[in-house]
Amino acid sequence: MSMSTTELGADHGLGTVRTMPEFRAHVGSSTLTPADRRTLVDQAEILLDGLYVHLPLKRAMHAVDPLQSLRLLRHRLPELSEPEFHMALQRVVLGLRDLHTNYILPERYAGFAFLGILVEGCFDAEGPHWIVTKTFDHLTGDPALAVGAEVTHWNGTPMAIAVERNAAREAGSNKAASLARGLENMTLRPIGMSLPPDEDWVDLTYRVGVVEHETRLPWRVFESAGEVTGGDASVLLPHGVAAPVSHLVGLDLKTELSRLMKRRLFAPASIEEEARVARGDTEVPETTAAQQEAGVVPTTRPAELKARTVETSSGTFGHLRIFTFHMQDAQIEAFINEVARLISVLPQDGLILDVRGNGGGYIIASEFLLQFFTPRRVRPEPMQFISTRLTADLCGSVADYGAWKPSIDESVTTGAPFSSAVPLYPDEVVNSVGQLYHGPVVLVTDALCYSATDIFAAGFQDHAIGPVLGVDDNTGAGGANVLTHAALREDWVSGPLRALPAGAEYRVSLRRCLRVGDRFGQPVEDLGVVPDHVHRLTEHDLTDGNADLMDAAGALLAGLPTRMLDAELAPPSGGARTLVLTTAGVESVDVYLDGRPVATTETTDGITELQLELSVGAGGELRLEGFDDGRLVAARLLGV
């Protein structure tokens, strides 16, 4: 059995690409002064000791003492080379197992290390397997290394052991999250946020059928676009809630960057589709022949959304993939409106909401969507600061945090470890549109779901919207609002934060979120969302568009009732208005005008007309509540 070595074609389109030895030489010798190193350690200590909301939890669950680690690092500074210093500081932060809280290396370390393949895990009766699911089009030298190849050994180590070892280097909050991130990092990693590869290449052993092959994959590095934090810092959120975007983010930046790089390496067609949509003259792009054949519904937001109709063994359903809640153009309202449009044109008999691999983003973009799928009033997850002298000063200095200050001040006498729990935005915001989709909904999650996506999954489960179907045992368990050191320093001009050298940066979990409903008060961090049902991905899933996963989701949907509650107000006639109801699976409907009951009627499947006494020219909002067997099962908001 001979060893092949992969190469890159000259037309790879990635710009400057370096091997690992070339990258190490490019990074060069030390540029940080002793004072620079002390600044980085001192600022990390301020963040973790005074602002980091999860410090008590991390100490208890993972038996770590990051503050003592920083003291030891400060003592050892003179004896460390610069690469050793960066690795030591990164290990302190990674030891927290918190993907919100990061040390981002100086700018000259910006870049993505990649092997040119993507490997994903699946299961059968024999146990786990690892399959090549993507290859970079410009990778040459080993034609046998293609989608469907099964990787058996990694540098001579059986894959199960290699994945476990690499997972131990990552910051996943639970075992499922660590394994997912460990596997992803084996083929693609942002060097500025992750420990760089130790090796210059990987020797891969894989099988195609019964034939075994070996190939050598050099690590290569190309320069990335840097941190994804674009957007207007004072964007207007839906329905008049204005707040600095930086205060409302819940994002695993590493997962988001990796998602963008996967698109660039393995899905260039999706980038071309995004450019095609951006060039279009119509609001909604036309369906191409290939999309029509695949059941794809065109979208104005292809970077974030993909909608299609799927045929399963249990019926035909809609499938909405939400790749991210982070809009690089900060067009949160456009994103929300597009989700509303897509769910209106997808099949109404059942919807598969798929948030796998979604690292989060704007919290308002995730929680706002929950109301679309439930007749119940949505309760946004409340947030808490840790109670310290620094958080008291921060909340007294930054107006947006003022609601938390009284309880932090009170903790001086009560000893409460955390502030009161306060939502990031008013309850009216996440209930301002109401239910739009009345069919059954199933949510599909994995261990790469994080932050705002954890919050979305928790809200979905806490409001009993539908079953949660996980391909892993937990979501990623990121339960916080995250801010950068730079954003905190800009807001908090009187605070103790100082400029960081050489373009380095920190991100820190500032406010933790708590669940509502039956799990009221339970933190999301480290625990995540445990799915109601688990489907282990199969090789068929990896190679044939998640066919078995869609079948599993379809089986859940087929066992749930389908509802309909549409309504239209006929033009005025005298002092009455006719409300035309179209219902299915609803026995009766109650009608409220601006919160006051005005009518009720029994309904059968089909059309029911109801006369309402409304003042001529009166405005307001009608809320319709549909019941079946005495239970609220559908709702609709209607402007008068």
Secondary structure, 3 states (H helix, E strand, C coil): CCEEECEECCCCCCCCEEEHHHHHHHHCCCCCCHHHHHHHHHHHHHHHHHHCCCHHHHHHHHCCCHHHHHHHHHHHHHHCCHHHHHHHHHHHHHCCCCCCCEEECCHHHCCEEECCEEEEEEEECCEEEEEEEEECCCEECCCCCCCCCEEEEECCEEHHHHHHHHHCCCCCCCHHHHHHHHHHHCCEEECCCCCCCCCCEEEEEEEECCEEEEEEEECEEECCCCCCCCCCCCCECHHHCECCHHHHEEECHHHHHHHHHHHHHHCHHHHHHHHHHHHCCCCCCCCCHHHHHCCEECCCCCCCEEEEEEEECCEEEEEEEECCECCCCCCHHHHHHHHHHHHHHCCCCCEEEECCCCCEEEHHHHHHHHHHHCCCCCCCCCEECECCHHHHHHHHHCHHHHHHHHHHHHHHHHCCCECCCECCCCCCHHHCCCCCCCCCEEEEECCCCCCHHHHHHHHHHHCCCCCEEECCCCCCCCCEEEEEHHHHHHHCCCCCCCCCHHHCEEEEEEEEEECCHHHCCCECCCCCCCCCEECCCCHHHHHCCCHHHHHHHHHHHHCCCCCEEEEEECCCECCEEEEEEEEECCCEEEEEECCEEEEEEECCCEEEEEEEECCCCCCCEEEEEEEECCEEEEEEEEEC
